Amino acid sequence: MIMWRKFKNWFNQNFYNREAQLRQRYLDIKNHDVEINGTQYFLAKAMIPDIPEILGIERAVYGGQTPWDDRAFRSELMRKNDRLYLVLRRNDWLVAFIGCSLNDHTKDCHITNVAVAPNFQNHGLGYFLVTTIIKKARQMQYNKVTLEVRVSNTRAQKLYRDIGFVDNGVKKDYYFNDREDALNMMMDITKIG
């Protein structure tokens, strides 16, 4: 019995925990300056104090609505092992954010949220954030990245297709407030060289 316990402890320290340590290493984002299309921004892991600004971007983007409320974002940001949320700042103002859930069992990275403040749209910030998440998913040896987008949001659909996402069905009445359909999109990242 003692030998079994010793073996189990050794195994967990050398193999089981190694996977968790690797994941944590990839999720540990170092806050740093980035240049996007000639403009300096600050990329950081989202934190609870960012929520009011995140909600402000949602209101600006979604006509005064906030699809996710304070409680939903707080719940997401508290989940350190299977969620990753990033923010972009320009001169200390939060101008864009992205979030994803990570499923180790299915090797699926699902982008749950991405939004760019209206004055900063069409400057490459959405592209930068989505491709940053894709790079993280590839580092973690995931198989795919998925997301939903409103069927009426053709600009975002074009961006996602330009990045390499493909249509993967429609989810009827997906959005709670207006029951709009969502286009499900997927990117197989095992085929990226």
C-alpha positions in Angstrom: 0.0 0.0 0.0 2.8 2.4 0.9 4.6 1.6 -2.4 1.4 2.4 -4.3 1.0 5.7 -2.6 4.6 6.6 -3.3 4.2 5.6 -7.0 1.0 7.6 -7.2 2.6 10.7 -5.8 5.6 10.3 -8.0 3.4 9.9 -11.1 1.3 13.0 -10.2 4.3 15.1 -9.7 6.0 14.1 -12.9 3.2 13.6 -15.3 -0.3 14.7 -14.2 0.9 18.0 -12.8 3.2 18.6 -15.7 0.2 19.1 -18.0 -1.4 21.5 -15.6 1.9 23.4 -15.3 2.2 23.6 -19.1 -1.3 25.0 -19.4 -0.6 27.5 -16.6 2.6 28.6 -18.4 0.7 29.3 -21.6 -2.1 31.1 -19.8 0.3 33.2 -17.9 0.3 36.3 -20.1 3.0 38.9 -19.4 1.5 42.3 -19.7 3.4 44.2 -22.5 3.3 46.8 -25.2 2.3 45.7 -28.7 2.3 47.6 -31.9 -0.7 47.1 -34.2 -0.6 48.8 -37.6 1.9 51.4 -36.4 0.1 52.3 -33.1 1.2 51.3 -29.6 -1.2 49.4 -27.3 -0.8 47.6 -24.0 -1.9 44.0 -23.9 -2.8 42.5 -20.5 -4.7 39.7 -18.9 -8.2 40.9 -18.0 -8.8 41.4 -14.2 -11.9 42.1 -12.1 -11.3 45.9 -12.0 -11.5 45.9 -15.9 -15.1 44.8 -15.8 -16.7 48.3 -15.8 -14.7 49.3 -18.9 -15.5 45.9 -20.6 -19.2 46.6 -20.0 -18.7 50.1 -21.4 -17.3 48.7 -24.6 -20.3 46.2 -24.8 -22.7 49.1 -24.4 -21.0 51.1 -27.1 -20.8 48.2 -29.5 -24.3 46.7 -28.8 -26.4 49.8 -28.8 -26.6 50.3 -25.1 -27.1 46.6 -24.3 -24.7 44.4 -22.3 -25.0 40.8 -23.5 -23.0 39.8 -20.5 -23.4 41.4 -17.1 -21.0 42.2 -14.3 -21.7 38.8 -12.6 -21.1 36.8 -15.8 -17.7 38.5 -16.5 -16.7 38.2 -12.8 -17.5 34.5 -12.9 -15.4 34.0 -16.1 -12.4 36.0 -14.8 -12.4 33.9 -11.6 -11.9 30.7 -13.6 -8.1 30.8 -14.0 -7.6 27.2 -15.3 -10.0 27.1 -18.2 -10.6 30.7 -19.2 -8.4 33.3 -20.8 -9.5 37.0 -21.2 -7.2 39.7 -22.6 -7.6 43.4 -22.9 -6.0 46.0 -25.1 -5.4 49.5 -23.8 -4.4 52.7 -25.5 -3.2 55.6 -23.3 -4.7 53.7 -20.3 -8.2 53.4 -21.9 -9.5 49.9 -22.4 -10.3 49.8 -26.2 -10.8 46.1 -26.9 -11.1 42.7 -25.2 -11.4 39.0 -26.0 -12.3 36.0 -23.9 -12.2 32.2 -24.5 -13.0 29.0 -22.7 -10.5 26.1 -22.9 -11.6 22.5 -22.9 -8.7 20.1 -22.4 -10.8 17.0 -23.0 -12.0 18.1 -26.5 -9.0 20.3 -27.2 -11.4 23.0 -28.2 -10.7 26.7 -27.6 -14.1 28.5 -27.8 -14.0 32.3 -28.2 -16.8 33.5 -26.0 -16.5 37.3 -26.4 -14.7 39.8 -28.6 -15.4 43.5 -28.9 -13.6 46.6 -30.0 -14.6 50.1 -29.1 -16.3 51.9 -32.1 -13.6 54.5 -32.4 -10.9 51.8 -32.6 -12.7 49.4 -35.1 -11.1 48.8 -38.5 -7.6 49.3 -37.0 -6.7 45.6 -36.7 -7.4 45.1 -33.0 -10.0 42.4 -33.5 -7.7 40.6 -35.9 -4.8 40.9 -33.4 -6.8 39.6 -30.5 -8.3 36.6 -32.4 -5.0 35.6 -33.8 -3.4 35.9 -30.3 -5.9 33.4 -28.9 -5.3 31.1 -31.9 -1.6 31.2 -31.1 -2.2 30.3 -27.5 -4.5 27.4 -28.5 -1.8 26.1 -30.8 0.8 26.3 -28.1 -1.5 24.2 -25.9 -1.8 21.7 -28.7 -5.6 22.2 -29.2 -7.3 21.0 -32.3 -9.8 23.8 -33.1 -11.0 27.2 -32.2 -14.7 27.9 -32.4 -17.0 30.9 -32.0 -20.5 32.2 -32.7 -21.3 35.4 -34.5 -24.6 37.1 -35.3 -25.9 36.2 -38.8 -26.4 40.0 -39.3 -22.7 40.8 -38.4 -21.2 40.3 -41.8 -18.2 42.5 -41.1 -17.1 40.2 -38.2 -17.9 37.1 -40.4 -15.6 38.4 -43.1 -12.8 39.0 -40.5 -13.1 35.5 -39.2 -13.1 34.0 -42.7 -10.1 36.0 -43.6 -8.3 34.5 -40.6 -9.3 31.0 -41.6 -12.6 30.2 -39.9 -15.2 28.3 -41.8 -19.0 28.2 -41.4 -20.1 25.3 -39.2 -23.9 25.5 -39.0 -26.4 27.9 -37.6 -27.7 28.0 -34.1 -31.4 29.1 -34.2 -32.6 31.8 -31.8 -29.2 31.9 -30.2 -29.1 35.4 -28.8 -31.2 35.9 -25.7 -32.4 39.5 -26.2 -33.6 39.5 -29.8 -33.5 35.7 -30.6 -31.3 36.3 -33.6 -29.6 33.3 -35.1 -25.9 32.7 -34.7 -23.5 31.4 -37.3 -21.2 28.8 -35.7 -17.7 29.1 -37.1 -14.7 26.8 -36.6 -11.0 26.8 -37.4 -9.1 23.5 -37.5 -5.7 24.5 -36.1 -4.0 21.2 -36.6 -3.6 22.0 -40.3 -1.8 25.3 -39.7 1.9 25.0 -40.5 
